[in-house]
Amino acid sequence: MKKPMQSNTTLIIVVVVLALHFLVGIGWLLYKMAGPKKPDKDS
């Protein structure tokens, strides 16, 4: 028997959300590592 189309659509949505979450996380880490440095206070 053929699986209903709803199952495939749900799976695709879950995979896309996970992939976007992964990419955003990597982008955030790169931004934090290569972003502007906070000035050091010399006291």
ABEGO torsion letter per residue (X at the ends): XBBBAAAAAAAAAAAAAAAAAAAAAAAAAAAAAABBBBBBBBX
